[in-house]
Amino acid sequence: MTEFEVPIVDASLFLDGDSLKRQIFANQLRDSLIQHGFVRVINHGISDDMIEEIFDWSKRFFHLPVDIKSEILHFADGSNPQRGWSSVGSESTAKLFHALKPGTSDKDIKPDIKVTNQSRICMISLYKTNRFQIKEHFDMSGTVDSKYPNKWLAESSISGFRSFMEDFYERCNSVSMLLLEAMEISLNLPAGSFTAKCQQKAHELRLNHYPAVKQERISPEINRVWPHTDLGAITCLFQDTVGGLEIEDRTHRGTFRPIPPGPRGEMIVNISETMQRWSNGMIPAGVHQVTLPPSLENKSVNGNIPNIPERYSIPYFVKADYNASVGPLPQFQQSSAPSAYPDMTGLEFHRRRLAQAY
């Protein structure tokens, strides 16, 4: 598979530039997101040191004993936003994505698994598993969300974790509002068309950990993350150096191209389902997956196939306010293109789709 190039856009043009430079950035952002569903953003305002530090915190959290992490276990009933720690195999993006296809049955994607934890490495024992994904994660939202409050470990378990995560959340929020404002400008929409619907900080900051796994365990039934689209308006992602992220090539549907890790500060942004709804399908959500890193494909050392190393990524899911409409905006509707999606609130949409992931 050849390397797939996703454009890089420089956010300093928008942060520090005049109106012309801001328009250039906005147009570049829009063009890549419409063409690919993805774009790579640099100079967005979050320092390399901050990004390095959140990866360090992520490793510290996931390397805690299971009984400690279980103190803030997310109970995956599918009805509420995710908070706290979700164990390996608790979420099924395959089920989530398949639910978008009419007539698809769940019978082929219900897992039956056994997971053991030894020396910080989760080894997956396969029985009758279908579409199982090898990932654990931690989720949090804004400090103002009293409806679905965050879950935190005691300071004695991981001192400083909460304060750093809350600060990083706010920094991501600032960048996400910049990106939504730029999209409004590039699409000639009134100011606030997107940003005004994302003021209550229903966004979610997630720490992903993909445990080390034997390469032969990756199969038609097991993957790190199956093809899916995200639920929010956009997603802002930082990834480590391991690789494995792939996006669907829109010129060859069903074909996935790798997005190699870039510089530490590079942010990968993708369109998600809420933006697809707001734009009445004009800007489709980007389909992506996480699989075997290209550098390890068909590789062996002294006749032995090496294990796939653990991987970390940090997505920030930018979501509509719970009471905001996620139906198509009037600017994207006309007699030849009536509303393609029913109107509902952000929370209704979130609950409906999240229930399909469990």
Secondary structure as the mmCIF struct_conf table of DSSP 4:
data_model
#
loop_
_struct_conf.conf_type_id
_struct_conf.id
_struct_conf.beg_label_comp_id
_struct_conf.beg_label_asym_id
_struct_conf.beg_label_seq_id
_struct_conf.end_label_comp_id
_struct_conf.end_label_asym_id
_struct_conf.end_label_seq_id
STRN STRN1 ILE A 8 ASP A 10
TURN_TY1_P TURN_TY1_P1 ALA A 11 ALA A 11
HELX_RH_AL_P HELX_RH_AL_P1 SER A 12 ASP A 16
BEND BEND1 GLY A 17 GLY A 17
HELX_RH_AL_P HELX_RH_AL_P2 SER A 19 HIS A 36
BEND BEND2 GLY A 37 GLY A 37
STRN STRN2 PHE A 38 ILE A 42
BEND BEND3 ASN A 43 ASN A 43
BEND BEND4 GLY A 45 GLY A 45
HELX_RH_AL_P HELX_RH_AL_P3 ASP A 48 PHE A 62
TURN_TY1_P TURN_TY1_P2 HIS A 63 HIS A 63
BEND BEND5 LEU A 64 LEU A 64
HELX_RH_AL_P HELX_RH_AL_P4 VAL A 66 LYS A 69
HELX_RH_3T_P HELX_RH_3T_P1 SER A 70 ILE A 72
STRN STRN3 LEU A 73 LEU A 73
BEND BEND6 GLY A 78 ASN A 80
STRN STRN4 GLY A 84 SER A 86
TURN_TY1_P TURN_TY1_P3 VAL A 88 GLY A 89
HELX_RH_AL_P HELX_RH_AL_P5 THR A 93 HIS A 98
TURN_TY1_P TURN_TY1_P4 ALA A 99 LEU A 100
BEND BEND7 LYS A 101 LYS A 101
TURN_TY1_P TURN_TY1_P5 PRO A 102 GLY A 103
BEND BEND8 ASP A 106 ASP A 106
TURN_TY1_P TURN_TY1_P6 LYS A 107 ASP A 108
BEND BEND9 ILE A 109 ILE A 109
STRN STRN5 ILE A 113 GLN A 118
TURN_TY1_P TURN_TY1_P7 SER A 119 ARG A 120
STRN STRN6 ILE A 121 LEU A 126
BEND BEND10 TYR A 127 LYS A 128
BEND BEND11 ASN A 130 ARG A 131
STRN STRN7 PHE A 132 GLN A 133
STRN STRN8 GLU A 136 MET A 140
TURN_TY1_P TURN_TY1_P8 THR A 143 VAL A 144
BEND BEND12 LYS A 147 TYR A 148
TURN_TY1_P TURN_TY1_P9 GLU A 155 SER A 157
BEND BEND13 ILE A 158 ILE A 158
TURN_TY1_P TURN_TY1_P10 SER A 159 GLY A 160
HELX_RH_AL_P HELX_RH_AL_P6 PHE A 161 SER A 186
TURN_TY1_P TURN_TY1_P11 LEU A 187 ASN A 188
HELX_LH_PP_P HELX_LH_PP_P1 LEU A 189 PRO A 190
TURN_TY1_P TURN_TY1_P12 ALA A 191 PHE A 194
HELX_RH_3T_P HELX_RH_3T_P2 THR A 195 LYS A 197
BEND BEND14 CYS A 198 CYS A 198
BEND BEND15 GLN A 200 GLN A 200
STRN STRN9 GLU A 204 TYR A 210
STRN STRN10 VAL A 213 VAL A 213
HELX_RH_3T_P HELX_RH_3T_P3 GLN A 215 ARG A 217
BEND BEND16 SER A 219 GLU A 221
STRN STRN11 ILE A 222 ASN A 223
BEND BEND17 ARG A 224 ARG A 224
STRN STRN12 VAL A 225 HIS A 228
BEND BEND18 LEU A 231 ALA A 233
STRN STRN13 ILE A 234 GLN A 239
BEND BEND19 THR A 241 VAL A 242
STRN STRN14 LEU A 245 GLU A 248
TURN_TY1_P TURN_TY1_P13 ARG A 250 THR A 251
BEND BEND20 HIS A 252 HIS A 252
TURN_TY1_P TURN_TY1_P14 ARG A 253 GLY A 254
STRN STRN15 PHE A 256 PRO A 258
TURN_TY1_P TURN_TY1_P15 ARG A 264 GLY A 265
STRN STRN16 MET A 267 ILE A 271
HELX_RH_AL_P HELX_RH_AL_P7 GLU A 273 TRP A 278
TURN_TY1_P TURN_TY1_P16 SER A 279 GLY A 281
BEND BEND21 MET A 282 ILE A 283
HELX_LH_PP_P HELX_LH_PP_P2 PRO A 284 VAL A 287
STRN STRN17 HIS A 288 VAL A 290
BEND BEND22 LEU A 292 LEU A 292
HELX_RH_3T_P HELX_RH_3T_P4 PRO A 294 LEU A 296
TURN_TY1_P TURN_TY1_P17 GLU A 297 ASN A 298
STRN STRN18 VAL A 301 VAL A 301
TURN_TY1_P TURN_TY1_P18 ASN A 302 GLY A 303
STRN STRN19 ASN A 304 ASN A 304
HELX_LH_PP_P HELX_LH_PP_P3 ILE A 305 ASN A 307
STRN STRN20 ILE A 308 ILE A 308
HELX_LH_PP_P HELX_LH_PP_P4 PRO A 309 GLU A 310
STRN STRN21 ARG A 311 VAL A 318
TURN_TY1_P TURN_TY1_P19 TYR A 322 ASN A 323
BEND BEND23 ALA A 324 ALA A 324
STRN STRN22 SER A 325 SER A 325
BEND BEND24 GLY A 327 GLY A 327
HELX_LH_PP_P HELX_LH_PP_P5 PRO A 328 LEU A 329
HELX_RH_3T_P HELX_RH_3T_P5 PRO A 330 PHE A 332
STRN STRN23 GLN A 334 GLN A 334
TURN_TY1_P TURN_TY1_P20 SER A 335 SER A 336
STRN STRN24 ALA A 337 ALA A 337
BEND BEND25 TYR A 341 TYR A 341
STRN STRN25 THR A 345 THR A 345
HELX_RH_AL_P HELX_RH_AL_P8 GLY A 346 LEU A 354
HELX_RH_3T_P HELX_RH_3T_P6 ALA A 355 ALA A 357
#
